[in-house]
């Protein structure tokens, strides 16, 4: 008796080509100050020698999968406590500040002391209007800009995160744990704040990041999940429910005027 054995190809039906990741700003007023995400690339480096690290395929592939988000305005703040012992932020730029104190206060704040991960290590948050979205399973990770050199390192560490942007598109923030509060936090407009990197299936697929239209479907879906963190502790438990109510397509690339 002859046995007939067949093997399924695990890659059959696997998507090919780059994954399209859309990005948008949740606020348009003053939105011109926000830089578009930029792919990290080695520039002004030695590419003449065949063995130069800047020509290494592994290095090039790594860099191509990270996108830098830059600081939209100058930040120069110090840490203090008021007369009641409450932690507060001080604008060290004073009258020379390029951003109005009231506007800086709207964007940048220190979290409640009881929510700090480590005692005596304040957490500050800079609210940003960036949102990333995809129409297929994609996880985004937010990490420190480790490929950019800083002459004056920040006195702490960036508070990163990882979540599926195809079911949970939400505005990002720059969160920072201030380990040495004797030193100021100084970031200039245009300095890298963090990197965004995207996990795809299969892992060797490229990523194309494009600006997307804020369609009514996308707005309604973002409203559906907005603020959930204020009501439950584990928002990851809501992913399945969110996906069930998600429209089939949310990414609609913006059409820009081209010049010849």
PAFI-92962 format. One record per residue (C-alpha): residue number from 1; residue in one letter; x, y, z. Coordinates in steps of 0.25 Angstrom, whole numbers, plus 5000, padded with zeros to 4 digits. Layout:
residues N
num->NUM	residuo->A	east->X	north->Y	up->Z
...
This chain:
residues 260
num->1	residuo->X	east->5000	north->5000	up->5000
num->2	residuo->X	east->5006	north->5013	up->4996
num->3	residuo->X	east->5004	north->5025	up->5005
num->4	residuo->X	east->5002	north->5039	up->4999
num->5	residuo->X	east->5008	north->5050	up->5008
num->6	residuo->X	east->5006	north->5065	up->5005
num->7	residuo->X	east->5012	north->5077	up->5012
num->8	residuo->X	east->5006	north->5090	up->5012
num->9	residuo->X	east->5015	north->5102	up->5009
num->10	residuo->X	east->5015	north->5111	up->5022
num->11	residuo->X	east->5018	north->5123	up->5013
num->12	residuo->X	east->5006	north->5121	up->5003
num->13	residuo->X	east->4997	north->5133	up->5003
num->14	residuo->X	east->5007	north->5141	up->5011
num->15	residuo->X	east->5006	north->5156	up->5008
num->16	residuo->X	east->5017	north->5161	up->4999
num->17	residuo->X	east->5022	north->5175	up->4997
num->18	residuo->X	east->5024	north->5186	up->5007
num->19	residuo->X	east->5014	north->5189	up->5018
num->20	residuo->X	east->5007	north->5202	up->5017
num->21	residuo->X	east->5007	north->5210	up->5030
num->22	residuo->X	east->4999	north->5223	up->5030
num->23	residuo->X	east->5002	north->5234	up->5039
num->24	residuo->X	east->4994	north->5247	up->5043
num->25	residuo->X	east->4993	north->5258	up->5052
num->26	residuo->X	east->4981	north->5259	up->5062
num->27	residuo->X	east->4982	north->5274	up->5062
num->28	residuo->X	east->4983	north->5284	up->5050
num->29	residuo->X	east->4984	north->5297	up->5057
num->30	residuo->X	east->4999	north->5300	up->5057
num->31	residuo->X	east->5002	north->5286	up->5051
num->32	residuo->X	east->5013	north->5292	up->5042
num->33	residuo->X	east->5023	north->5292	up->5054
num->34	residuo->X	east->5022	north->5276	up->5054
num->35	residuo->X	east->5033	north->5269	up->5046
num->36	residuo->X	east->5028	north->5257	up->5037
num->37	residuo->X	east->5034	north->5244	up->5041
num->38	residuo->X	east->5047	north->5242	up->5035
num->39	residuo->X	east->5054	north->5228	up->5031
num->40	residuo->X	east->5067	north->5227	up->5039
num->41	residuo->X	east->5079	north->5228	up->5029
num->42	residuo->X	east->5094	north->5229	up->5030
num->43	residuo->X	east->5098	north->5242	up->5023
num->44	residuo->X	east->5112	north->5248	up->5021
num->45	residuo->X	east->5119	north->5235	up->5025
num->46	residuo->X	east->5130	north->5227	up->5018
num->47	residuo->X	east->5124	north->5219	up->5007
num->48	residuo->X	east->5136	north->5218	up->4998
num->49	residuo->X	east->5142	north->5206	up->5005
num->50	residuo->X	east->5136	north->5193	up->5002
num->51	residuo->X	east->5137	north->5188	up->5016
num->52	residuo->X	east->5131	north->5201	up->5022
num->53	residuo->X	east->5121	north->5199	up->5033
num->54	residuo->X	east->5112	north->5209	up->5025
num->55	residuo->X	east->5111	north->5199	up->5014
num->56	residuo->X	east->5108	north->5187	up->5022
num->57	residuo->X	east->5094	north->5181	up->5018
num->58	residuo->X	east->5091	north->5178	up->5032
num->59	residuo->X	east->5093	north->5192	up->5036
num->60	residuo->X	east->5086	north->5198	up->5025
num->61	residuo->X	east->5074	north->5188	up->5027
num->62	residuo->X	east->5074	north->5192	up->5042
num->63	residuo->X	east->5074	north->5207	up->5039
num->64	residuo->X	east->5063	north->5206	up->5029
num->65	residuo->X	east->5053	north->5200	up->5039
num->66	residuo->X	east->5054	north->5212	up->5048
num->67	residuo->X	east->5047	north->5225	up->5047
num->68	residuo->X	east->5051	north->5237	up->5055
num->69	residuo->X	east->5041	north->5247	up->5061
num->70	residuo->X	east->5047	north->5261	up->5064
num->71	residuo->X	east->5044	north->5271	up->5075
num->72	residuo->X	east->5035	north->5282	up->5070
num->73	residuo->X	east->5040	north->5293	up->5079
num->74	residuo->X	east->5051	north->5297	up->5089
num->75	residuo->X	east->5050	north->5291	up->5103
num->76	residuo->X	east->5059	north->5295	up->5114
num->77	residuo->X	east->5053	north->5291	up->5128
num->78	residuo->X	east->5057	north->5289	up->5142
num->79	residuo->X	east->5051	north->5281	up->5153
num->80	residuo->X	east->5047	north->5287	up->5166
num->81	residuo->X	east->5037	north->5286	up->5178
num->82	residuo->X	east->5027	north->5296	up->5182
num->83	residuo->X	east->5025	north->5301	up->5196
num->84	residuo->X	east->5016	north->5289	up->5199
num->85	residuo->X	east->5026	north->5279	up->5194
num->86	residuo->X	east->5018	north->5277	up->5181
num->87	residuo->X	east->5028	north->5274	up->5169
num->88	residuo->X	east->5027	north->5285	up->5158
num->89	residuo->X	east->5034	north->5288	up->5145
num->90	residuo->X	east->5042	north->5301	up->5143
num->91	residuo->X	east->5044	north->5308	up->5129
num->92	residuo->X	east->5059	north->5311	up->5130
num->93	residuo->X	east->5058	north->5319	up->5117
num->94	residuo->X	east->5050	north->5330	up->5124
num->95	residuo->X	east->5047	north->5342	up->5115
num->96	residuo->X	east->5057	north->5336	up->5104
num->97	residuo->X	east->5048	north->5324	up->5102
num->98	residuo->X	east->5043	north->5322	up->5088
num->99	residuo->X	east->5030	north->5316	up->5092
num->100	residuo->X	east->5020	north->5323	up->5101
num->101	residuo->X	east->5019	north->5317	up->5115
num->102	residuo->X	east->5004	north->5315	up->5114
num->103	residuo->X	east->5006	north->5307	up->5102
num->104	residuo->X	east->5018	north->5299	up->5108
num->105	residuo->X	east->5009	north->5296	up->5120
num->106	residuo->X	east->4998	north->5290	up->5111
num->107	residuo->X	east->5008	north->5281	up->5104
num->108	residuo->X	east->5018	north->5277	up->5115
num->109	residuo->X	east->5014	north->5272	up->5129
num->110	residuo->X	east->5019	north->5264	up->5141
num->111	residuo->X	east->5011	north->5252	up->5145
num->112	residuo->X	east->5005	north->5250	up->5158
num->113	residuo->X	east->5016	north->5245	up->5168
num->114	residuo->X	east->5009	north->5233	up->5172
num->115	residuo->X	east->5009	north->5228	up->5158
num->116	residuo->X	east->5024	north->5229	up->5156
num->117	residuo->X	east->5031	north->5215	up->5154
num->118	residuo->X	east->5043	north->5218	up->5163
num->119	residuo->X	east->5042	north->5226	up->5176
num->120	residuo->X	east->5049	north->5240	up->5174
num->121	residuo->X	east->5050	north->5238	up->5159
num->122	residuo->X	east->5040	north->5247	up->5153
num->123	residuo->X	east->5032	north->5244	up->5140
num->124	residuo->X	east->5029	north->5255	up->5130
num->125	residuo->X	east->5021	north->5254	up->5118
num->126	residuo->X	east->5021	north->5262	up->5105
num->127	residuo->X	east->5007	north->5261	up->5098
num->128	residuo->X	east->5009	north->5259	up->5083
num->129	residuo->X	east->4998	north->5259	up->5071
num->130	residuo->X	east->5005	north->5247	up->5064
num->131	residuo->X	east->4996	north->5235	up->5061
num->132	residuo->X	east->5001	north->5223	up->5053
num->133	residuo->X	east->4991	north->5213	up->5046
num->134	residuo->X	east->4992	north->5201	up->5037
num->135	residuo->X	east->4981	north->5192	up->5030
num->136	residuo->X	east->4988	north->5179	up->5034
num->137	residuo->X	east->4995	north->5174	up->5047
num->138	residuo->X	east->5006	north->5183	up->5050
num->139	residuo->X	east->5013	north->5185	up->5064
num->140	residuo->X	east->5019	north->5198	up->5066
num->141	residuo->X	east->5030	north->5200	up->5077
num->142	residuo->X	east->5035	north->5214	up->5082
num->143	residuo->X	east->5049	north->5214	up->5086
num->144	residuo->X	east->5061	north->5224	up->5089
num->145	residuo->X	east->5068	north->5230	up->5077
num->146	residuo->X	east->5080	north->5222	up->5080
num->147	residuo->X	east->5086	north->5224	up->5066
num->148	residuo->X	east->5087	north->5239	up->5068
num->149	residuo->X	east->5099	north->5245	up->5076
num->150	residuo->X	east->5096	north->5255	up->5086
num->151	residuo->X	east->5107	north->5264	up->5091
num->152	residuo->X	east->5099	north->5267	up->5104
num->153	residuo->X	east->5092	north->5254	up->5108
num->154	residuo->X	east->5078	north->5255	up->5115
num->155	residuo->X	east->5078	north->5252	up->5130
num->156	residuo->X	east->5070	north->5240	up->5129
num->157	residuo->X	east->5063	north->5230	up->5120
num->158	residuo->X	east->5052	north->5230	up->5110
num->159	residuo->X	east->5039	north->5222	up->5114
num->160	residuo->X	east->5036	north->5214	up->5102
num->161	residuo->X	east->5025	north->5205	up->5098
num->162	residuo->X	east->5019	north->5194	up->5088
num->163	residuo->X	east->5005	north->5192	up->5083
num->164	residuo->X	east->4997	north->5188	up->5070
num->165	residuo->X	east->4995	north->5200	up->5062
num->166	residuo->X	east->4985	north->5193	up->5053
num->167	residuo->X	east->4975	north->5192	up->5064
num->168	residuo->X	east->4979	north->5203	up->5074
num->169	residuo->X	east->4983	north->5216	up->5067
num->170	residuo->X	east->4985	north->5226	up->5078
num->171	residuo->X	east->4993	north->5239	up->5079
num->172	residuo->X	east->5007	north->5237	up->5084
num->173	residuo->X	east->5014	north->5244	up->5095
num->174	residuo->X	east->5029	north->5246	up->5099
num->175	residuo->X	east->5030	north->5240	up->5113
num->176	residuo->X	east->5043	north->5242	up->5121
num->177	residuo->X	east->5048	north->5237	up->5134
num->178	residuo->X	east->5057	north->5248	up->5140
num->179	residuo->X	east->5068	north->5241	up->5148
num->180	residuo->X	east->5077	north->5253	up->5151
num->181	residuo->X	east->5068	north->5264	up->5154
num->182	residuo->X	east->5080	north->5273	up->5158
num->183	residuo->X	east->5082	north->5274	up->5142
num->184	residuo->X	east->5072	north->5281	up->5133
num->185	residuo->X	east->5065	north->5275	up->5121
num->186	residuo->X	east->5069	north->5282	up->5109
num->187	residuo->X	east->5064	north->5278	up->5095
num->188	residuo->X	east->5065	north->5287	up->5083
num->189	residuo->X	east->5054	north->5288	up->5072
num->190	residuo->X	east->5058	north->5278	up->5062
num->191	residuo->X	east->5066	north->5269	up->5071
num->192	residuo->X	east->5062	north->5254	up->5071
num->193	residuo->X	east->5051	north->5251	up->5081
num->194	residuo->X	east->5050	north->5236	up->5079
num->195	residuo->X	east->5049	north->5225	up->5068
num->196	residuo->X	east->5037	north->5218	up->5063
num->197	residuo->X	east->5040	north->5204	up->5058
num->198	residuo->X	east->5029	north->5194	up->5052
num->199	residuo->X	east->5028	north->5179	up->5053
num->200	residuo->X	east->5022	north->5172	up->5040
num->201	residuo->X	east->5019	north->5158	up->5036
num->202	residuo->X	east->5027	north->5152	up->5030
num->203	residuo->X	east->5039	north->5160	up->5037
num->204	residuo->X	east->5046	north->5163	up->5024
num->205	residuo->X	east->5035	north->5171	up->5018
num->206	residuo->X	east->5039	north->5186	up->5016
num->207	residuo->X	east->5031	north->5198	up->5022
num->208	residuo->X	east->5026	north->5210	up->5014
num->209	residuo->X	east->5021	north->5221	up->5024
num->210	residuo->X	east->5011	north->5231	up->5017
num->211	residuo->X	east->5003	north->5242	up->5022
num->212	residuo->X	east->4988	north->5238	up->5022
num->213	residuo->X	east->4975	north->5245	up->5021
num->214	residuo->X	east->4967	north->5247	up->5034
num->215	residuo->X	east->4954	north->5240	up->5028
num->216	residuo->X	east->4941	north->5240	up->5035
num->217	residuo->X	east->4943	north->5225	up->5037
num->218	residuo->X	east->4957	north->5227	up->5044
num->219	residuo->X	east->4952	north->5238	up->5052
num->220	residuo->X	east->4940	north->5230	up->5057
num->221	residuo->X	east->4949	north->5218	up->5060
num->222	residuo->X	east->4959	north->5227	up->5068
num->223	residuo->X	east->4947	north->5233	up->5076
num->224	residuo->X	east->4943	north->5219	up->5079
num->225	residuo->X	east->4956	north->5215	up->5086
num->226	residuo->X	east->4960	north->5229	up->5091
num->227	residuo->X	east->4961	north->5231	up->5106
num->228	residuo->X	east->4959	north->5216	up->5109
num->229	residuo->X	east->4972	north->5217	up->5118
num->230	residuo->X	east->4964	north->5226	up->5128
num->231	residuo->X	east->4954	north->5215	up->5131
num->232	residuo->X	east->4962	north->5202	up->5130
num->233	residuo->X	east->4976	north->5198	up->5135
num->234	residuo->X	east->4978	north->5187	up->5124
num->235	residuo->X	east->4975	north->5193	up->5110
num->236	residuo->X	east->4981	north->5181	up->5103
num->237	residuo->X	east->4969	north->5173	up->5108
num->238	residuo->X	east->4960	north->5182	up->5098
num->239	residuo->X	east->4968	north->5179	up->5086
num->240	residuo->X	east->4959	north->5168	up->5081
num->241	residuo->X	east->4946	north->5176	up->5084
num->242	residuo->X	east->4953	north->5188	up->5076
num->243	residuo->X	east->4957	north->5180	up->5064
num->244	residuo->X	east->4942	north->5174	up->5063
num->245	residuo->X	east->4937	north->5188	up->5061
num->246	residuo->X	east->4948	north->5193	up->5052
num->247	residuo->X	east->4945	north->5197	up->5038
num->248	residuo->X	east->4952	north->5189	up->5027
num->249	residuo->X	east->4961	north->5200	up->5022
num->250	residuo->X	east->4966	north->5212	up->5030
num->251	residuo->X	east->4979	north->5216	up->5022
num->252	residuo->X	east->4976	north->5226	up->5011
num->253	residuo->X	east->4989	north->5233	up->5006
num->254	residuo->X	east->4989	north->5248	up->5005
num->255	residuo->X	east->4990	north->5253	up->4990
num->256	residuo->X	east->5000	north->5264	up->4990
num->257	residuo->X	east->5002	north->5274	up->4978
num->258	residuo->X	east->5015	north->5270	up->4971
num->259	residuo->X	east->5024	north->5280	up->4963
num->260	residuo->X	east->5031	north->5277	up->4951
